[in-house]
Amino acid sequence: MDVGVRRGRITALAPTIRGRAPVELDADGRLVAPTFVEPHIHLDKVLMSERVRPNLSGTLAEAIEIMWEAKKRYTVDDVARRAGRVIELAVAHGVTWIRTHVDVDPIGGLTPLRGVVEARRRYRDLCRIQIVAFPQEGIIKSPGTQGLLAKAMREGADLVGGMPHNEHTPQDSIRHIDVAFALARRARSDIDMHVDETDDPQSRTLAELAARTLRHRYRGRVTAGHICALAAYDDPYAAKVIGLMSRAGVNVVTNPATNLMLQGRFDKQPIRRGVPRVKELLAAGVTTAFGQDCVKDTFYPSWGQADPLEVGLITAHALQFTQPREIETLAEMCTTSAARVLRLEDYGLRIGAAASLNVIDAPTFAEAFRTRADRRFVLFRGRVVAETTTASKIYRAR
């Protein structure tokens, strides 16, 4: 197929488009797809493992503790520079839409937010970035956070975040969710929370979030990230919660790369995997995507390239995706499904959509994931913003 682009939008899709254009790219049989959407990353924390003490336990709790000291030393420029390095990496890997969570709490104040807002400004020619004001330290147990969240929404954050399971009591977790909805309704924003990122089957804030999504008529506007405890629930309760999520239209973003590292750390055998019941969620019609989450921070200190093909390959193994339709689903999870999570209106490979496209050096998505193929060209709104070619040579004996 030929793809015609004018003024940043797709204007034609046909076996052959007659005539010439000022710029023509030869895909030469490669796969062309919409650019990737990164629905869950933490740009304020990226690359911090290069400058802090190691997380010796490898646990979520120690990772958060290490970040306490680091956040006190943040500057706006430092956050913007680290975020920028990873934004460039993501764009080279074909990502032109990013949703990032940014810590908002009395420890770092609004410095992390201001740093990522600055990075968003610096890189607006390459991609679009949505910012979630994320109260990682809690809201009820962290006095002053509620006021900072409201201020963050005035200073550039696009969504209200949350982490309701990180409160002292179940009652406080419910209050946490209620505060987030009140802030979101006031700001007319969507909600994206970290939910039940734990192996504990008694961590049950997901059902409360889904119930309030129904109550506030926020269908399609609430996203639950991680939801690791869903895998630990007994089957009847898990089915009930998944059904409630489907009715409420709660989106899900799973983050297997990080959670395979963090969860089940002290298990012997069998070791819990930290990945929710994705196949059951998909079967129930729940919009489900996967995200990078972390890049070389205290939670995921050695790894991460902001590359959806790498994260997709990890996701495929974690979810045991092997069949052709499952590979199609995997591709949707980082393109069309992730775009639904971000509520992108002009996304896709269709006439009228923004011409944000990847030319991937593979004939199919299955091969793209398997080889983590080069993004030969990356277009953002009709302009080439990245180009990658990898060359290998084999020298045989004569």
Buried (B, 14 or more C-beta within 10 A) or exposed (E): EEBBBEEBBBBEBEEEBEEEEEEEBEBEEBBBBBBBBBBBBBBBBBBBBEEBEEBEEBBBEBBBEBBEEBBEEBEBEBBBBBBBBBBBBBBBBBBBBBBBBBBBBEBBBBBBBBBBBBBBEBBEEBBBBBBBBBBBBBBBEBEEBBEBBBBBBEBBBBBBBBBBBBBEEBEBBBBBBBBBBBBBEEBEBBBBBBBBBBBEBEBBBBBBBBBBBBEBEBEBBBBBBBBBBBBBBEEEEBBEBBEBBBBBBBBBBBBBBBBBBBBBBEEEEEEBBBBBBBBBBBEBEBBBBBBBBBBBBBBBBEBBBBBBBBBBBBBBEBBEBEEEEBBBBBBBBBBBBBBBBBEBEBBBBEEEBBBBBBBBBBEBBBBBBBEBBBBBBBBBBBBEBBEBEEEEEEEEEE
